[in-house]
Amino acid sequence: MFANQEIDISTIPKAEIVSLKPISRSYLKILFINNILKYIILFGLIISGNNFLEKEWISNVFWYVIILLVVLFILQSIITVLGFKKRGYALRTHDIIYAKGLLSHKKTIVPFIRIQHTETKQSFIAKLFNLASLNVYTAGESGGDLSINGLTRTEAENINQLLTTKIK
């Protein structure tokens, strides 16, 4: 016979009380390098547009655009630093948790039973800082996939090995 018992919500383990391990502080340098490169390209485009197009309306708004880009760079840098403090992960008996974001805080919990496979990746810049990303691919929709950036290479490989052992 089919039974559908009610669950007492107070008995469910709380993900909020889990102490998250922070990611490597070196990852903050990578985030800043990415921001700086992005804004260098934007400044280059604005300056080139001003110099080569020689349109009067471009010259009139040139300094307003430059000031706007400087303000956006400063704001994005502040948000990056404050948001970095919110990044962290935890491994529990049956799942892995990853949290990130300042303005839009997101906490992802992936049960080991849903994990299909895992991989570690290193970008060129991440290699310079001995960092790696751990990608966890889950069954079902792609929205359940998890990517933890900013782990040390050894840490990423160890977690990858642990997860691979757990899902076998």
C-alpha positions, -999 to 999 in steps of 0.1 A, spaced: 0 0 0 12 35 -9 21 57 21 31 94 19 42 104 54 47 140 64 83 150 71 91 171 102 111 199 87 130 205 120 148 171 116 163 180 82 200 189 84 205 226 80 229 238 53 230 272 69 249 260 99 277 244 79 310 261 83 322 268 47 359 266 39 371 297 20 387 294 -14 423 305 -20 430 342 -16 451 340 -47 418 337 -67 410 373 -58 441 383 -78 427 364 -108 394 382 -105 412 415 -104 434 406 -134 402 397 -153 386 430 -143 416 451 -152 419 434 -186 382 440 -193 385 477 -185 417 481 -204 399 468 -235 370 491 -228 392 522 -223 412 513 -255 379 511 -275 367 544 -261 400 562 -267 404 547 -302 368 557 -311 375 592 -299 408 594 -319 398 577 -352 361 586 -356 366 623 -350 329 629 -345 320 660 -325 294 642 -303 320 616 -294 344 643 -282 317 659 -262 309 628 -242 344 613 -241 353 624 -206 319 615 -192 323 580 -205 359 578 -191 346 589 -157 317 565 -159 341 536 -167 364 546 -138 334 547 -114 322 513 -127 357 498 -123 358 510 -87 323 497 -79 330 464 -95 363 461 -76 345 467 -43 318 442 -51 344 417 -61 362 420 -27 331 419 -7 316 390 -27 349 371 -24 343 369 13 310 350 6 327 323 -14 332 290 3 326 252 0 320 223 23 320 185 19 295 166 41 288 129 43 263 129 15 268 162 -5 290 191 -15 280 227 -8 292 258 -26 282 294 -19 290 326 -37 277 360 -44 272 393 -27 243 410 -44 228 377 -54 239 351 -29 236 316 -42 242 283 -23 243 251 -43 241 217 -26 248 187 -48 241 152 -34 268 127 -42 242 104 -56 234 128 -84 270 133 -95 278 118 -129 315 128 -132 340 154 -121 370 172 -136 396 197 -126 407 225 -149 434 251 -149 434 282 -170 467 298 -181 464 325 -154 453 299 -128 485 279 -135 506 309 -126 489 310 -91 488 272 -88 450 272 -87 424 250 -104 386 247 -108 366 217 -98 336 210 -121 309 186 -109 285 173 -134 251 160 -123 224 139 -136 194 157 -150 193 194 -159 224 214 -164 213 238 -137 225 213 -111 261 214 -122 286 229 -99 319 247 -106 342 257 -77 368 282 -89 398 293 -69 409 260 -52 445 252 -50 455 226 -75 462 200 -48 429 207 -31 409 204 -63 426 171 -72 420 157 -37 383 167 -38 380 153 -73 395 120 -61 372 119 -31 341 125 -52 352 99 -78 355 74 -50 321 83 -35 303 80 -68 316 46 -78 
